[in-house]
Amino acid sequence: MCTSPPTLFAALNVANGQVFARCKPRHRHQEFLAFLREVEANMPAALAVHLILDNYASHKHPKVRAWLARRPRFHLHFTPTCSSWLNPVERWFALITQQAIRRNSFTSVRELLAQIRLYTQNYNQHATPFRWVATADDILDKLRRLTKVISATPHQ
């Protein structure tokens, strides 16, 4: 049992919105490989597995690359730096943070892990796919407004 805050790995099934989540003691390539093995064991063999990842070093480690090279059904897609919001599982991370972790008080790592497991189980019972509601034009308009405000701000 780890005594420091754990790392939460999660895989989102975009078709039904369910999340496969596992806590690991650290975020090294060893833990990421263990998570990938669990994903592999829990996914039907006939399905292609597309993983959308940030650019964390453990995701690109030579041992991870070698493992993936032996599994052609796994396809990696990396988000650009500072663009993790493009990954729908990040929305789930925000939900679990807002609804189960933030503003809670945990007396132990074990208690935190139990809360994460409970939240994930409850979430999966009522899961629905995430859906983008903003159009590209909405996003670009918001960006234009933000850029206008920022550029109108005096800089020192």
C-alpha positions as CSV (number, residue, x, y, z in Angstrom):
1,M,0.0,0.0,0.0
2,C,1.4,3.4,-1.0
3,T,1.5,6.2,1.6
4,S,1.9,9.1,-0.8
5,P,-0.9,10.3,-3.0
6,P,-1.4,7.8,-5.8
7,T,-1.5,8.4,-9.6
8,L,-4.9,7.7,-11.2
9,F,-4.7,6.1,-14.6
10,A,-8.0,6.0,-16.6
11,A,-9.3,4.7,-19.9
12,L,-12.6,6.0,-21.2
13,N,-14.8,4.0,-23.4
14,V,-16.1,6.7,-25.7
15,A,-18.9,4.6,-27.0
16,N,-20.7,4.2,-23.6
17,G,-18.9,6.7,-21.3
18,Q,-17.7,4.1,-18.9
19,V,-14.3,4.5,-17.3
20,F,-11.7,1.9,-16.5
21,A,-9.6,3.4,-13.7
22,R,-6.7,2.2,-11.6
23,C,-4.6,3.8,-8.9
24,K,-0.9,3.2,-8.9
25,P,1.7,4.3,-6.4
26,R,3.7,6.3,-9.0
27,H,3.5,7.5,-12.6
28,R,6.5,5.8,-14.1
29,H,6.7,3.6,-17.2
30,Q,6.4,0.5,-14.9
31,E,3.0,1.6,-13.6
32,F,1.9,2.7,-17.0
33,L,2.8,-0.7,-18.5
34,A,0.9,-2.4,-15.6
35,F,-2.2,-0.3,-16.5
36,L,-1.9,-1.1,-20.2
37,R,-1.8,-4.8,-19.3
38,E,-5.0,-4.4,-17.3
39,V,-6.6,-2.5,-20.1
40,E,-5.6,-5.3,-22.5
41,A,-7.0,-8.0,-20.2
42,N,-10.3,-6.2,-19.9
43,M,-10.9,-5.3,-23.5
44,P,-12.4,-7.8,-26.0
45,A,-9.5,-9.1,-28.1
46,A,-11.3,-8.1,-31.4
47,L,-11.4,-4.4,-30.6
48,A,-8.9,-1.9,-31.6
49,V,-7.7,0.2,-28.6
50,H,-7.1,3.9,-29.3
51,L,-5.3,5.7,-26.5
52,I,-5.3,9.5,-26.3
53,L,-2.3,10.5,-24.2
54,D,-0.5,13.5,-23.0
55,N,3.2,13.8,-23.6
56,Y,4.3,12.5,-20.2
57,A,7.7,10.7,-20.5
58,S,6.3,7.4,-19.1
59,H,4.0,7.1,-22.1
60,K,7.0,7.2,-24.5
61,H,9.5,5.1,-22.6
62,P,11.3,2.5,-24.7
63,K,9.8,-0.4,-22.8
64,V,6.3,1.0,-23.4
65,R,7.1,1.4,-27.1
66,A,8.3,-2.2,-27.3
67,W,5.2,-3.5,-25.5
68,L,3.0,-1.6,-27.8
69,A,4.9,-2.7,-30.9
70,R,4.0,-6.3,-30.1
71,R,0.3,-5.3,-29.9
72,P,-0.9,-3.8,-33.2
73,R,-4.4,-3.3,-32.0
74,F,-3.2,-0.5,-29.7
75,H,-3.0,2.9,-31.3
76,L,-1.5,5.9,-29.6
77,H,-2.6,9.5,-30.2
78,F,-0.7,12.2,-28.4
79,T,-2.4,15.6,-27.6
80,P,-0.3,18.7,-28.3
81,T,1.5,20.2,-25.3
82,C,-1.0,22.2,-23.1
83,S,-4.0,20.7,-25.0
84,S,-5.0,17.9,-22.7
85,W,-8.5,19.4,-22.8
86,L,-8.9,17.8,-26.2
87,N,-8.9,14.4,-24.4
88,P,-12.4,13.4,-23.2
89,V,-11.0,11.4,-20.3
90,E,-9.6,14.7,-18.9
91,R,-13.3,15.7,-18.5
92,W,-13.8,12.7,-16.3
93,F,-10.7,13.6,-14.3
94,A,-12.3,17.0,-13.7
95,L,-15.6,15.4,-12.6
96,I,-14.0,13.0,-10.1
97,T,-11.9,15.9,-8.7
98,Q,-14.9,18.2,-8.4
99,Q,-17.4,15.6,-7.1
100,A,-15.3,13.2,-5.0
101,I,-11.9,14.5,-4.1
102,R,-11.8,18.3,-3.8
103,R,-13.1,19.6,-0.5
104,N,-13.0,16.2,1.0
105,S,-10.8,15.3,3.9
106,F,-9.0,11.9,3.8
107,T,-7.3,10.5,6.8
108,S,-5.3,8.0,4.8
109,V,-4.3,7.1,1.2
110,R,-6.4,4.0,1.7
111,E,-9.5,6.2,2.4
112,L,-8.7,8.2,-0.8
113,L,-8.4,5.0,-2.9
114,A,-11.7,3.7,-1.5
115,Q,-13.4,7.0,-2.5
116,I,-11.9,6.8,-6.0
117,R,-13.1,3.2,-6.4
118,L,-16.6,4.0,-5.1
119,Y,-16.9,7.1,-7.3
120,T,-15.8,5.1,-10.4
121,Q,-18.2,2.3,-9.7
122,N,-21.2,4.7,-9.2
123,Y,-20.2,6.7,-12.2
124,N,-20.1,3.6,-14.5
125,Q,-23.6,2.6,-13.4
126,H,-25.0,5.7,-15.0
127,A,-22.3,6.5,-17.6
128,T,-23.2,8.2,-20.8
129,P,-20.8,9.3,-23.6
130,F,-19.3,12.8,-23.4
131,R,-20.6,15.0,-26.1
132,W,-19.0,18.2,-27.4
133,V,-21.7,20.9,-27.3
134,A,-19.6,23.9,-28.5
135,T,-19.2,24.3,-32.2
136,A,-15.8,25.2,-33.8
137,D,-17.2,28.7,-34.5
138,D,-18.2,29.1,-30.8
139,I,-14.7,28.2,-29.7
140,L,-13.1,30.5,-32.2
141,D,-15.4,33.4,-31.2
142,K,-14.5,32.9,-27.5
143,L,-10.8,32.8,-28.4
144,R,-11.1,36.0,-30.4
145,R,-12.9,37.7,-27.4
146,L,-10.2,36.5,-25.0
147,T,-7.4,37.6,-27.3
148,K,-9.0,41.0,-27.6
149,V,-9.2,41.3,-23.8
150,I,-5.6,40.1,-23.3
151,S,-4.1,42.4,-25.9
152,A,-6.0,45.4,-24.5
153,T,-4.4,44.7,-21.1
154,P,-1.4,47.0,-20.4
155,H,1.8,44.9,-20.0
156,Q,4.8,46.0,-18.0
